[in-house]
Amino acid sequence: MVPDVAPSIDGWAKPLFADVAGDIQVSFEFFPPKTEKMEQTLWESIETLEPLQPRFVSVTYGAGGSTRERTHNTVARIARETSLAPAAHLTCVEASRAEIDDVARAYWQAGVRHIVALRGDPPNGGSVFYPHPDGYSNAAELVAGLRKIAPFEISVAAYPECHPDSSSKAADLDNLKAKIDAGADRAITNFFLSADVFLRFRDDVAAAGLDCEIVPGILPVSNVAQTRKMAAFCGVAIPAWMDRLFEGLDNLPAARQLVAATVAAELCGQLYSGGVRNFHFYTLNRAELAYAICHLLGLRPKGPSA
């Protein structure tokens, strides 16, 4: 006689991805390559992700001429050679308003219609941001300046666990409100590692009277040491259970990749269950994890390029 199914199994919830309908929109972030090999990896990733038809793909930007030029060249090539809508990062760091405005006009002339407007981090690993004497003091001022140049689509940053420079969560929300009031179209969050962190933040934004799109920024964790360093810099909490999951996998990249995909997919599945339908992936110029998570969420390639 076959025994009855264990009572505990009867209480199991549906599989996390059982009800996904592919009704999501995604965007991807890349950084400008420094070497020929890195450039090859970037473009292979772009080719892999392009058939998913993301809303846009953003390219990061740092202070200094070389980084600025690499960002501009990468964004311009995306606009020229792909069907993707590129979004260029622009910061207030170490540049005058005139210099930043010139960069923005050059983007517009290159066909770029979307800017991710950021205050930016202190240069050379510094701990305090000091605006350029003739520059924009913060992201809200930058957004207002961009609005005077051209009708850009503008995204800004948001921090579910509070920006390290903010005195309080209330002050952080006030800063987000200033950016939206200045003309930003949406906010993309810094990465986080627990779904409840984002969902609580979304509630806080609504309670503050802000009616704007808040897109969760997803960082698939494949290198815990690197993620820990980034988390410490950004004020992101790493759950203890996540450290335990990656223990002993330093020399097993394939196993580490599977664990990373599982953790990130579960996070996105929980967000989906919480009503989230837009996701922004920090790809670190690698396509595999982001593509796999999009697939689990029901997103499939579209169009001839598929």
N, C-alpha and C positions, 0 to 999 in steps of 0.2 A: 504493500500500500504506500502510495506517495504521500509523504507528510504534508500537512498544510503549510502554506507560505508563512514564514515568520511574521508575527503581528507587526513588528517594527517596520518591515518593508512596506506594508500597506500604507503606512503614514508618510512614505517618502514623497517629496514634491516632484513635480514634473522635471525632466532634464532641463538644464538652464537654457538651452537653445532650442527647445521644442517648439516654441511659439514665435520665433523670430520670422518676420515677413519680408526681410530685405528692404524695409521702409526706412532706411537710414541714409544720411548724407555724411560724407567724410571729407577731410582735408589732410594734407601731409606737409610736414616741415622738413626741409633739408638745410644743409650748410654748404657754403662754397668750398670746393675742393682745393687743397694746397699742392697736390702733386698729380702727375699724369695718371698714376694708378688709382688714386682717390677719385679722379674725374671719371674714369672708366666705371668704377663701382657706382658712383652717383647716377650716371646715365643708364646703366643697367637697371638700377632701382626705379628710375623714372619710367623707363619703358615697361617694367613689370606692373607698375601701379597705374599707369595712364588708362588702361582699359576699364578701370573701375570708375572712371569719369568723376573724380573728386570735384568738389565745389571750387577749390583753388589749391595751389601748392605754394608754400611760403619759403623764402630763403633768408637765412639769418644774416646779421650785419654787425660788424664791430667797428670801433673807432680806428681811425688810421687809413691812409690812402690805399694800401694794398688790399686790405679786407674789403673796403668799400668798392674797389674796382672789381674784385672777384665776385662780390655779390651782384653788382650791376651786370657783369658779363654773363653770369649764370642765369639771372632773371631774363635778360634780353634773349639769350639762346632758347630758353623755355618758351618765351613768347613767339619766337621766330620759327622754331622747328617742331613744336608739339601742338596738340589741341588743348593743352592745359591753360588755365587762367593763373598766371603767376602773381604772387603777392610779395612785395619787397619789404623787408624790415628796414626801419629807419629809426635812429636813436638821436638823443640830444648830446651825446658824449663828445667832448673835444672838438666842437665845430660851432661856428657862428650861425646865426639865423640865415644869413645870406648864403653860406656854404650849403646848409641843409636844404634851403629852398631851391638852390641850383640842382642838387641831386634829385629832388622831387620832380622838377621840370624835366630833367633828363629822362627820368622814368616815364613820365607821361608821353614824351616824344618817342620813346621806345615802344609805346603801346601798352605800358603797364598801367592798369586802372585801379589797383588795390594796394594799399600800404598798411603794414602792421606797424603802428606808431608806438614807440617805447621810450621811456626815459633813458634806459640803458644802464649798464653796470659800471662801477668805477673802473678806470683803466688799470692795467698792471696788477690786478688783484687787490686794489685798494679797498678800504672798508667804508669810505665816505664819498658820496657823490658830490662834486662841486660843479655847478653849471659853468659853461664858458661865459666869460664876461659879456659877450655880445650874442649869446645863444639862447635857446629855449630852456627855461628852468625846469620844466617837467613835461610829462606826456600830454597833459591837458592843453598846455600852450602849443605844443607841437601839432596836436589835432586841429586846433583853431587856425594855426598857420597854414596847414595843408588845405583846409577848407577855402582859404583865400587864393590858393594857387590853381586848383582844378577840382572838379567834382569827383574826387577819388572815393572809392569804397574804403572805409577805414576800420581796421580791427585794433583793439588795444588789449592789454594784459589784465588779468584778474588773479587774485591769490586766495584760494580757499582756506589756507592756513595762515593768512596774514603776511604781508610783505615784511621782510626783516627790518626795514627802515621805518615802518609805521609804528606809531606810539600805541595803537590799539586797533581792534577790529572795526570799531566805529569810525576811526580816522581813515582806515583802509577803504571802507565802504564810501566815505565822503570823497576820497580820491577817485574811486571808480565812477561815482556820480559826476564829478567834475569832467572826467573824460567823455562820458556819454553826453553830458550837456554841451560840451564843446563841439560835438558833431560825430562822435564815433558810432559806427553801425552795430558793433558787437564786441563782446569781450571773450577772449580765449584764456582759459585758466593755465596757470602753472601746473606742472604735473603733481599728482597726489597718488597715494597707494591704497586707499580704502574708499569704497564707494560712499560710505556715510559722510565722509569729509566733504565731498562735492554736493551731495544731496542737502546736507545742512546749510552749506554755503548758498546754494540756490534758494533755499527758504529765507535765509538772512537777506539776500538781495531783494527778494520780493517784499519782505517785511519793511525794508528801507524805502519802499516806494519806487524802486527802479524797475521799469518795464523795458528790459532789453534782452537780447539773446545772449545767453551764457553757454559757451561751448567748452566741454571738458577736454583738457589736454592730457593725452595718454602717452606715457613713456613705458614701452615694454622693457622690462628689466632683464637684461641678459648678462650684465656685468655688475655684480653687487658692489664691488669696491668703487667702481666709477659712479654708480648710483648713489652710494653713501656720501661720496664727496659732493656731488651735485645737491643732494638733499640737505647737507649741512650748510651749504652756501645759500640755499633758497628757503631754509626753515621748514623743510618737509619732514614729517615723521615717518620713519620706516618701522612697520610692525615687527615685533620680535619673531613672529611665526615666519615672516619672509626670510629673515636671516637664516633660520633653521632649515628652510626648504632648499637653500642654495649651498648649505654646508657640504664639503667634500666633492664639489663639482668643478673645481678650478681647472682640472686637467681632463675634463670630460665635456667638451664643447657641445656635442650632439645632445647629451642628456640635459645640459644646462639650457640649451635652446628649447627643448620640450617643456621643461619646467617653466621657463620664461613665458612661453606661449600659453601655457595653462593658467598661470597667475594673471596675465594681462587679459586673457579671454574671459576669465571669471569676473574680473573687475568690470569689463565692458558689458557682460551679460547682466550683472547686477544693476548697472546704470540703465541698461535697456529696460529692465523690469521696473525701474523707477521713472520711466517715461522719457528717458533721453533718446533722441533720434539723430543728433549731430555729434560727431566725434572728430577731434583733431589729433593726429598721431605725430609724435616726435620720433622720426624714423632713424635718426643718427645715420642717415644715408643708406640704410639697409631696408630692403623691401619685405623680406620673408615674414617677419613677425606681424607687421601691419597687415599684409595681405591675408595671412592666415586668420587673423581676428576678424577682418572684414568678411571673409568667407563664412566663418561661424555665425556672424550676425546676419547672414542671408544675402550679402551683397555679391553680385556676380558681374563679370565683364560684360560690357555693352559695346555695340557698334562694330564697324568693320575691323578695328584694330584688335578686337577680341579673338 
